[in-house]
Amino acid sequence: MAVGNQTVTMFVLQSFTQDPWLEVALFCLFFTLFTVALGGNSLIIAAICCSSSLHIPMYFFLVNLAVLDMVCTSSILPKVLQSLIADSTISFRGCLSQMFFFTWSLSSELLLFTAMAYDRYLAICRPLHYGALMSGRACVVLAAFVWVTGVFNASLLTGLVLRLKFCGPNVIAHFFCEIPPVLLLSCSPTFLNDVMTITADMFLSGLNFTLTMVSYSCIIASILSIRSAKGKRRAFSTCSSHLIVVTLYYSTVLYTYVLPALGSTGLLDKAVAVLYTTVTPTLNPLIYTLRNKEFKAALKKLFPC
């Protein structure tokens, strides 16, 4: 159905607070997080692309993660910043666009975490076959699968929302256009949307979480079998950053999307949504670089000052 035929052409995003001073404080906080997220992930991409020593599968996937983090924050935070100081409305087209890019980045990141866990599994558990199994072609195929599947999932779920009618009310009980709270505003049946959303959540969240945990179970078992303490520390250091990021991301995403009550958007739900849309993309560059000597050396070459 064409957008012009919709009764509702504008949505209103729910504000965090009605206190003007708190709105200013939140604007400063989100603007800082947005700047750090874009700057930090841009540094990751620049350092890896300019340093030949980092042209290995682990950093190839890290570049993909940095790009997805930038897509996620760029699709959410500009409108959040605008809502805090000016207009909190969003057009129907703008809502669908925000929904598409957020769903795309979210689903692609979940798949990418599985690919990164598989890469660490091969590097630690099957080091003699690592070069053959994780070749440049294999990395490109995995990355292409991640991006294409993310686009397909986002296109399918957003397209199903496009077919719905919205007759009012038009206040979204969330600070951005996420699928569950938008479905609550539809005046047409959303059974197919609910089924497809839950199916996508089970596949992307549940299945990928299981595969990631299986990979890390094998990794931990392999590390524990190493006799020397130095060898254990070295092996664990290659995957500890990724494990921290996965734990932060899945703990918030699973809380939001595995809730029995579809579309529950209380204050706690908003706080959790801020974590996986804003805080995690901001922390990723810090987590991956603070303890990484190779990356620090690449940054020093890129910025000698």
C-alpha positions as CSV (number, residue, x, y, z in Angstrom):
1,M,0.0,0.0,0.0
2,A,1.3,3.4,-0.9
3,V,2.4,5.7,1.9
4,G,0.2,8.4,0.8
5,N,-2.9,6.2,1.4
6,Q,-2.1,5.9,5.1
7,T,-4.4,7.7,7.5
8,V,-1.5,8.4,9.8
9,T,1.4,10.2,8.0
10,M,3.3,11.3,11.1
11,F,4.3,9.6,14.3
12,V,5.3,11.1,17.7
13,L,8.2,9.6,19.5
14,Q,7.9,9.3,23.3
15,S,10.2,11.6,25.2
16,F,12.6,10.4,27.9
17,T,11.5,13.2,30.3
18,Q,9.6,16.4,30.5
19,D,12.2,18.2,32.5
20,P,14.0,20.8,30.3
21,W,17.2,20.6,32.3
22,L,17.3,16.8,32.1
23,E,16.6,17.0,28.4
24,V,19.7,19.2,28.0
25,A,21.8,16.8,30.0
26,L,20.6,13.8,27.9
27,F,21.3,15.7,24.8
28,C,24.9,16.3,25.9
29,L,25.2,12.7,26.9
30,F,23.9,11.3,23.6
31,F,25.8,13.8,21.5
32,T,29.0,12.7,23.3
33,L,28.3,9.0,22.8
34,F,27.4,9.6,19.1
35,T,30.6,11.5,18.5
36,V,32.7,8.9,20.3
37,A,31.0,6.0,18.5
38,L,31.5,7.6,15.0
39,G,35.1,8.7,15.8
40,G,36.2,5.5,17.5
41,N,34.8,3.2,14.8
42,S,36.2,5.4,12.1
43,L,39.7,5.1,13.7
44,I,39.3,1.3,13.7
45,I,38.5,1.3,10.0
46,A,41.3,3.7,9.1
47,A,43.9,1.9,11.2
48,I,43.1,-1.5,9.9
49,C,42.9,-0.4,6.3
50,C,46.2,1.4,6.4
51,S,48.2,-1.2,8.3
52,S,49.2,-4.3,6.3
53,S,50.0,-6.2,9.5
54,L,46.3,-6.1,10.4
55,H,45.1,-7.6,7.1
56,I,44.0,-10.8,8.7
57,P,40.5,-12.4,9.2
58,M,40.0,-11.2,12.8
59,Y,40.5,-7.5,11.8
60,F,38.6,-7.9,8.6
61,F,35.5,-8.9,10.6
62,L,36.3,-6.1,13.1
63,V,36.0,-3.6,10.2
64,N,32.6,-5.0,9.3
65,L,31.5,-4.6,13.0
66,A,32.7,-1.0,13.0
67,V,30.7,-0.2,9.9
68,L,27.6,-1.8,11.4
69,D,28.0,0.1,14.6
70,M,28.1,3.3,12.7
71,V,25.0,2.4,10.7
72,C,23.2,1.6,14.0
73,T,24.0,4.8,15.8
74,S,23.5,7.0,12.7
75,S,20.0,5.6,12.2
76,I,18.9,6.2,15.8
77,L,20.8,9.0,17.5
78,P,20.3,12.0,15.1
79,K,16.5,11.8,15.5
80,V,16.9,11.2,19.3
81,L,19.0,14.4,19.5
82,Q,16.4,16.3,17.5
83,S,13.6,15.1,19.7
84,L,15.4,16.2,22.9
85,I,15.7,19.9,21.8
86,A,13.1,20.4,19.1
87,D,10.5,18.3,17.3
88,S,9.7,14.8,18.4
89,T,7.7,13.8,15.4
90,I,8.9,11.5,12.6
91,S,7.2,11.0,9.2
92,F,5.9,7.6,8.1
93,R,8.7,7.3,5.6
94,G,11.3,8.4,8.1
95,C,10.0,5.8,10.6
96,L,10.2,3.0,8.0
97,S,13.7,4.1,7.1
98,Q,14.8,4.2,10.7
99,M,13.2,0.8,11.2
100,F,14.9,-0.7,8.2
101,F,18.5,0.5,8.9
102,F,18.2,-0.4,12.6
103,T,16.9,-3.9,11.9
104,W,19.5,-4.4,9.2
105,S,22.4,-3.4,11.5
106,L,21.0,-5.4,14.5
107,S,20.4,-8.6,12.5
108,S,23.8,-8.3,10.7
109,E,25.7,-7.8,14.0
110,L,24.2,-11.0,15.5
111,L,25.3,-13.0,12.4
112,L,28.7,-11.3,12.5
113,F,29.3,-12.2,16.1
114,T,28.8,-15.9,15.1
115,A,31.3,-15.5,12.2
116,M,33.8,-13.9,14.6
117,A,33.4,-16.6,17.1
118,Y,33.9,-19.2,14.4
119,D,37.1,-17.4,13.3
120,R,38.4,-17.6,16.9
121,Y,37.4,-21.2,17.2
122,L,39.5,-22.1,14.1
123,A,42.4,-20.0,15.3
124,I,42.6,-21.6,18.7
125,C,41.2,-25.1,18.3
126,R,42.4,-25.9,14.7
127,P,45.5,-23.7,14.2
128,L,47.1,-26.0,11.6
129,H,44.0,-25.8,9.3
130,Y,43.3,-22.1,10.0
131,G,44.9,-20.7,6.9
132,A,43.0,-23.1,4.6
133,L,39.6,-22.8,6.3
134,M,39.7,-19.1,6.9
135,S,41.1,-17.9,3.6
136,G,40.5,-14.5,2.1
137,R,37.7,-15.9,-0.1
138,A,36.1,-17.6,2.9
139,C,36.1,-14.3,4.8
140,V,34.5,-12.5,1.9
141,V,31.8,-15.2,1.6
142,L,31.0,-15.0,5.3
143,A,30.8,-11.2,5.3
144,A,28.6,-11.2,2.2
145,F,26.3,-13.8,3.9
146,V,26.1,-11.5,6.9
147,W,25.2,-8.4,5.0
148,V,22.8,-10.0,2.5
149,T,20.9,-11.9,5.2
150,G,20.7,-8.7,7.3
151,V,19.3,-6.7,4.3
152,F,16.8,-9.5,3.5
153,N,15.5,-9.7,7.1
154,A,15.2,-5.9,7.4
155,S,13.4,-5.7,4.0
156,L,11.0,-8.5,4.9
157,L,10.0,-7.1,8.3
158,T,9.8,-3.5,7.1
159,G,7.8,-4.5,4.0
160,L,5.3,-6.3,6.3
161,V,4.9,-3.1,8.3
162,L,4.3,-1.2,5.1
163,R,1.2,-3.2,4.3
164,L,-0.5,-2.3,7.5
165,K,-3.0,0.5,8.1
166,F,-2.4,3.1,10.8
167,C,-5.6,5.0,11.8
168,G,-4.5,6.5,15.1
169,P,-3.3,7.0,17.8
170,N,0.2,7.9,16.5
171,V,2.3,8.1,19.6
172,I,5.1,5.5,19.6
173,A,5.8,4.4,23.2
174,H,9.6,4.4,22.5
175,F,12.3,6.8,21.6
176,F,12.8,5.4,18.1
177,C,10.8,3.4,15.5
178,E,11.3,-0.2,16.6
179,I,9.0,-2.9,15.1
180,P,7.2,-4.1,18.3
181,P,5.9,-0.7,19.5
182,V,5.0,0.4,16.0
183,L,2.9,-2.8,15.5
184,L,0.9,-1.8,18.6
185,L,-0.4,1.3,16.7
186,S,-1.8,-0.6,13.7
187,C,-5.5,-0.8,13.2
188,S,-5.2,-3.8,10.9
189,P,-4.3,-7.4,11.9
190,T,-0.6,-7.9,12.8
191,F,-0.6,-11.7,13.2
192,L,1.7,-12.3,10.2
193,N,4.0,-9.5,11.4
194,D,4.1,-11.0,14.9
195,V,4.9,-14.5,13.6
196,M,7.6,-13.3,11.3
197,T,9.2,-11.1,13.9
198,I,9.3,-13.9,16.5
199,T,10.6,-16.3,13.9
200,A,13.4,-13.8,12.9
201,D,14.2,-13.3,16.6
202,M,14.4,-17.0,17.2
203,F,16.7,-17.5,14.3
204,L,18.9,-14.4,14.7
205,S,19.1,-14.2,18.5
206,G,18.5,-17.8,19.6
207,L,20.3,-19.7,17.0
208,N,23.3,-17.3,16.7
209,F,23.6,-17.1,20.5
210,T,23.7,-21.0,20.7
211,L,26.3,-21.2,17.9
212,T,28.4,-18.5,19.5
213,M,28.3,-20.2,22.9
214,V,29.2,-23.6,21.4
215,S,32.2,-22.0,19.7
216,Y,33.4,-20.5,23.0
217,S,32.8,-23.6,24.9
218,C,35.2,-25.4,22.6
219,I,37.6,-22.4,22.8
220,I,37.6,-22.4,26.6
221,A,38.0,-26.2,26.7
222,S,41.0,-25.9,24.4
223,I,42.5,-23.1,26.4
224,L,42.2,-25.0,29.6
225,S,44.1,-28.0,28.1
226,I,47.1,-25.8,27.5
227,R,49.7,-26.6,30.1
228,S,51.7,-23.3,30.4
229,A,50.1,-20.3,32.1
230,K,51.6,-18.0,29.5
231,G,50.1,-20.0,26.7
232,K,46.7,-19.8,28.3
233,R,46.9,-16.0,28.8
234,R,48.0,-15.6,25.2
235,A,45.2,-17.7,23.8
236,F,42.5,-16.1,25.9
237,S,43.7,-12.6,25.0
238,T,42.9,-13.2,21.4
239,C,39.2,-13.8,22.1
240,S,38.5,-12.0,25.4
241,S,37.6,-8.7,23.8
242,H,35.1,-10.4,21.5
243,L,33.6,-12.4,24.3
244,I,33.1,-9.2,26.4
245,V,31.3,-7.5,23.4
246,V,29.1,-10.5,22.8
247,T,28.1,-10.7,26.4
248,L,27.2,-7.0,26.5
249,Y,25.2,-7.2,23.3
250,Y,23.3,-10.4,23.8
251,S,22.4,-9.7,27.4
252,T,20.5,-6.5,26.2
253,V,19.2,-7.9,22.9
254,L,17.9,-11.1,24.5
255,Y,16.2,-9.1,27.3
256,T,14.4,-7.0,24.7
257,Y,13.4,-9.5,22.1
258,V,12.7,-12.6,24.1
259,L,10.2,-10.9,26.4
260,P,6.8,-12.7,26.5
261,A,5.0,-9.4,26.3
262,L,5.6,-8.2,22.8
263,G,6.1,-4.4,22.6
264,S,6.7,-3.8,26.3
265,T,8.4,-0.5,26.4
266,G,8.7,0.7,30.0
267,L,11.5,2.8,31.4
268,L,13.7,-0.2,32.0
269,D,13.1,-1.3,28.4
270,K,14.2,2.1,27.1
271,A,17.3,2.0,29.2
272,V,18.2,-1.4,27.8
273,A,17.5,-0.2,24.3
274,V,20.0,2.7,24.9
275,L,22.6,0.1,25.8
276,Y,22.5,-1.8,22.6
277,T,21.8,1.1,20.2
278,T,24.2,3.6,21.7
279,V,26.5,2.4,24.6
280,T,27.6,-0.8,23.0
281,P,28.7,0.7,19.7
282,T,30.5,3.4,21.6
283,L,32.3,0.9,23.9
284,N,33.3,-1.5,21.0
285,P,36.3,0.5,19.8
286,L,37.6,0.9,23.4
287,I,37.1,-2.8,24.2
288,Y,38.9,-4.0,21.1
289,T,41.8,-1.6,21.2
290,L,42.7,-0.9,24.9
291,R,44.3,-4.4,25.3
292,N,45.5,-4.9,21.8
293,K,49.2,-4.2,21.2
294,E,49.0,-4.8,17.5
295,F,46.2,-2.2,17.1
296,K,48.0,0.3,19.3
297,A,51.1,0.0,17.1
298,A,49.0,0.5,14.0
299,L,47.4,3.7,15.5
300,K,50.9,5.0,16.4
301,K,51.9,4.6,12.7
302,L,48.7,6.3,11.5
303,F,49.0,9.1,14.0
304,P,52.7,9.6,15.0
305,C,51.9,12.5,17.3
